Amino acid sequence: MEISPTQPKEQASLNLPFEATISSILASVPDKLKRPRVGIVCGSGLSGLVETLKEVVLIPYDNLAGFAQSTVHGHKSALAFGLIGGGRNEGIPVVAMLGRFHYYEGHDFHTVMYPVRVMARLGVKDIIITNASGSLNPKIPVGTSKSPNFVVVHDHIGLPNLTGENPLIGPQASPSFPRFLPLSDAYSPVLRRYAFLAAHDLSLDDDALAEGTYAWVSGPTYETPAEGRFLRSAGADLVGMSTIPEVVAAREEGMNVLVLSLVTNFVVIPEHYRSIKEEVAAELAGKRVELPKIPVVSHEEVLTISKQKAGVMKKLVSRVIELSGQQQA
């Protein structure tokens, strides 16, 4: 039977090594940790979240089929299994990804999204994805030692998604998945509510937790002023080089998503460009010209703020998980 031009050919599913990966995990962790309820993806400088876990079991990525290595400073390369919370119960089983994979490192999207898909097959229903981001919105300041600033993401703009680099282009991970994935409901209102309740329980200042739209760019360059201005005018409050491929995979797998973003720097967006023409004219006229320093962003700046605020992020994530566990108990 011939297929007409209007009928898409059936695409083969991806050949991903889930069986080998899951077998390695189940052979490495005790029974109480084999069915984690919550997954966590740790962003730049936030791998210290593992310190909140009890009865921790670390599995290096080297031991897991399908996993790559994170090459970015501030990212580790291991899955951490453990328990969060306690009280009368022994705690909620979770799995944390200590170090993510980025598209800009040269990994393909299947590799970037693979750990999230593994979490889903382990039974994870809720996933908390953290990242470090740059602020595009003057009303969302950078975190300081006295005032941490986190953003609960309620929407995103995925520039690569719109320009031919969508993570789901190509064969699907499962033939049961929808070919055209809706993302208007990507961010769970329930989990976002827990985030603000957690901030209240931790007595964080009211302005310590904001809501906003995250713009995903491929990186690894930081944005030019014109690019930052473009993203701001498009409605983005934050910008970063990760997270959205993981969000897409999690939603395709049917998981509930919460994204918590730590604001580590302002994107450089000057109100006016310095005029070299005017400076040269002033110099030729015999006037003294002072050359201003051009502001830039560095990864060291991002890591510094991340390390300073990692403690608050750990408490926030832990409390969100405890609240979700109380609701499901």
Salt bridges, closest charged atoms under 4 A:
ASP31 OD1 - LYS34 NZ 3.10
GLU51 OE1 - LYS314 NZ 2.69
GLU55 OE1 - LYS32 NZ 3.11
GLU90 OE1 - LYS32 NZ 3.37
GLU105 OE2 - HIS102 ND1 2.88
GLU105 OE1 - HIS107 NE2 3.83
ASP185 OD2 - ARG251 NH2 3.35
ASP201 OD1 - HIS200 ND1 3.63
ASP201 OD2 - ARG319 NE 2.94
GLU246 OE2 - ARG100 NE 3.01
GLU252 OE1 - ARG117 NH2 2.67
GLU253 OE2 - ARG117 NH1 2.95
GLU253 OE2 - ARG121 NH1 2.85
GLU279 OE1 - ARG274 NH2 2.78
GLU322 OE1 - ARG319 NH1 3.05
